[in-house]
Amino acid sequence: MKTGTPGKTTDLPVLLDIVPTAPVLRLRLWHGVALFGAVLLFSSIAGAQTGSTEASPIAVIIKWMPLLLSGFLFNLLLSVLSMALGTLLGLPLGLMQLSHLRPLRACAWAFTQFFRNAPWLVLLFFAMYLVPYQFQFGEMTIPFPDWIKAVIGFALPVMANVAEIVRGAVQSLPGGQWEAAESLAFTRRQTMWMIILPQCLQRMLPPWMNVYSIITMSTVLASIVGINEMLTLTAQVHNAEGGRPDLLAPLYGFALLCFFIYCYPINLWTVRLERRFHVKS
């Protein structure tokens, strides 16, 4: 018997206590578009009321849109390259944390924790100012541009987070998988690559996508070190338009809208995959 009200017991659903639930905010893409449209509308109305003859915020955004979108595409390029490099380095680092060799396991754990808990901006500064601008091999000089150093700076925290994702996914599998493979005379390496890791892909995919979404939004930090990504170009456009205060919200709102339109579907897809694969976040 279930308890309905104090002092009474009942099985009837209509007599059970109402359990208050927390409100869930369900955003859609049109919410972001509507918010950006409202910002543009109010900015245009404010400009019209002041009798200004300058170009409206909508006209300014349309004028500079190709340049701003080229900066946004550069943000995406930084995020994809950082994610690829971080994943390439994070996979062996995560496997080293599962090694039977205690010194190797301890070094991998310390390396992972250091880069996982370091501020991303500090890592970016280290990569920008400690990595040389060019490498000399005999008589050949290989330049090392700033955007490549930015990719390295963003790839370091990605590497640490991917390593933790790999370690957690492998350890989440039942121990019977290892025992069954051992009974079939599989070596530890064969068991890892042929049995364990293929099963871990589903568990690793949602958190991996979550890291990608975070690194995409974090690429705007590259503006601090002078990389010509979207936020840097937005500031340059604002200066080119005379630094008008009424353009601040529309220009940066356009940048916000671009990131929202790109990252929010990834977030929704991540949640769906977590539910489908029963991944605990």
N, C-alpha and C positions, 0 to 999 in steps of 0.2 A: 504494500500500500504506500502511495506517495502522499506527502504532506501538502495540503492546499493552503489553508489559513491556520494561524496558531490555534492549537487545541482541536483541530479538525483534520481528518484524513479523507482523501478522495482519489479516485482514478479518473474522474471526468476532467478532460482538458479544459473545459470552460471554467472550472472552479479552481484551477491551479493559479498560483501567483504569477503575475506578469513580471518577467525578468527584464529590467531595462538593458537595452543594448546601446553600445557606443555608436554615434553616427559615423557612417562611412562616406568619405568624400570620393565620389566617382567622377573623375575628370575625363573629358573627351577632347579630341583634337579641336572641335569647334569652340570649346571654351577658351582655348588659347587664342584662336583666330578672332573670336568676339572681343576678348580683352584688348588685343592689339588694335582692332578697329575702333574700340571706344577711346583708346588713347589718342589715335589719329584724329578722331572726330572732335574731341574736346580741345586738342591742340589747334585744329583748324578754326574752331569757333572762337577760341581765345585770340588767335591772330586776327580774325576778321573784326572782332570787337575793338581791338586797338587800332584799326585802320591801317595796318602795316601793308606795304606794297611788296614785301619780300615774298619769295616762293613759299608755298604751303609745305607742311611736313610731308604730305603725300607726294608732292612734286619732287621734293628733295630726295626722298627714298627711291622713287622710280628712276630719278636721274643717276643716282649712285648705286643702284641695285646690282648691276653686273660686277662692280668692284667689290661690294660687300659680300656677294655670293662667292666670288673667287676666294676671298679670305675664309669663308666658311668651309669651302672645299679643302682648303689647306689645313684647317682644323681636323677635318675627317681624315686627311692623309696622315697627319701626325698621329691620330688615334689608332689607325689601322696598322701603321708601321710599328708603333710602340707596343701594341697588343701582340703583333706577330713575334717581335723580338723577345718580349717578356714571356710569352708562352713557350718559345723555343728554349729559353734559359730556365724557366720555372719548372718544366717537366722533369729534367734530371735532378734539379735541386730538391723537388718533392720526393722523388724516389730515393735520393741519398738519405733523407730523414728516416727512411724505413730500412736502412741497411743494417746488417747484423754486426758490422764493425762499429764499435761504440765511438771511437774518435771521429770517424767520418760522419756518423749520425749527429754527434754533438756539434761539429763544425757547421754542418748543413742547417741545424736548428738555429744556431747563433746567427748565421748569415741571414737566414730568413727573417728572424725576429728583428734584426737590426734594420733591414730595409723596409719591413712591414710597418714598423712603428716610427719611422723617421718622417718628418714633414716633407711633403712632396715638393714644396717650393724650395726647400733647402737642397734636396737632391738635384733639382733642376739647376740651381745656382752652382753646385759642385760640378755638374757635368758641363756647364757652360764655361766656367772659368778655370777648371783644372785640366780638361781635355785640350790638347794643343790645336791651333787653328790649321796646322798642316803637318804632314809626316814626310820625312826625308828618307828615301831609300836609294843610297848611292847618289847618282845624278838626277834621279827622278823625284819630283815633289808632288805629293798628293794632297790637294786641299781638303779641308774638313769643315764644311760650312756649318753655320750656327743651327740650322734646322735639323741636321743630323745629330748634333750634340743634344738638342732638345728631345729628339726621339730616344736617345740613350737615357736622358734624365727621367723621362716618363716611363721607360721600360723597366727601370730598377724596382719601383714599387709594384708594378704589374708582375714582375718575376716573383717577388716574395708572396704576393697574394695567390698567384697560380700555384706556387709550390704548396701552400697551405690547402688549396682546393684539391690538389692531387693526393696529398697525404690523408686528408679527411675522407676522400672518396674511397681510397684503398682500405683504410681502417674500418670503414662503415660496412664492408662486406662481411658476411658470416665466416668464421674461422674454418667451417667445414669445407669451404672452397679450396683452401690450401691443403687440408688433409686429404681430400679426394684426389687432388692433383698429385700429391706425394704418393698416394697408393697406386697411381697409374705410372709411376716412375718418371714424372715430369721434374725437370730441374727447376730451381727457384726462378731463373731467368725465363724459362719457357712458361712457367705458371704465371709470371707477371705479365708477359707480353701477349700470351695466347688465351689466358683465361680471365685474369683479374682486370687488366686495363680495358678490354672491350666491354666488360660489364660496368666499368666506372664511367664510361663516356656519358651515359644518360644522367648520372648523378653530378658530373662536373659541368655539364652544359649550362644549366640555369645560373649558377654562381659565376661562371666564366662570362656569360653575357652581362651579368650585373656589373662585373669589373670593367667590361668594355664601355658600358654606358657611363660609368663614373669617370673613366679616363677620357672619354670624349668631352664631357663637360669640363674636365680639369685642363684641357689643352689651352683654355684662355689664359692660363698662368704664363704661357709663353710670351704674352704681350709685355710682361714685366722685363723680360730680357731682350726685348727688341725684335722679336720675330713678327713678321708681317702677317699675322693671322687676323681673324675677323674683328676682334676687339681693338687691335691696333689700328686697323683700317677705319673702324667706326670713329675712333678719336681723331684720325686724320681728316675724315670727311667733316666732322663737326668743326674742326679748326678751319677747313677750307670754306665753310659756309659762314665764317665770321664769328664762330663761337656763340651763336644765338641760343639763349637759355631754353626757348620753346622747342628746340630740336633735340634736346638731351633725351627726353622720355621716348619720342618716336624712334630715334636712331637706335638707342640701346634696347628699346622694346622689340625692334625688328630682329636684332641679334638674339634676344631671348626667345622670340618666336621660332627662329630657325632651329635652335638647339632643342626646343620643346617638341617641334614637329618630328625631329629625327630621333630623339631619345625616348619619348613617351611610348611609341609603339614597341620599342625594344623592351621597355619595362613591362608592358602588358604581356608580351610574348614570354618574357621570363617567368612571370607569375603563372601563366598557363602551363608552361613546361614543368614548373615546380609541382603544380597540382597533378599533372599527368604522370610524372615520374615519382610522385610522393617524396619530394625532397624537402627536408626540414630546414627552414632558413634560420 
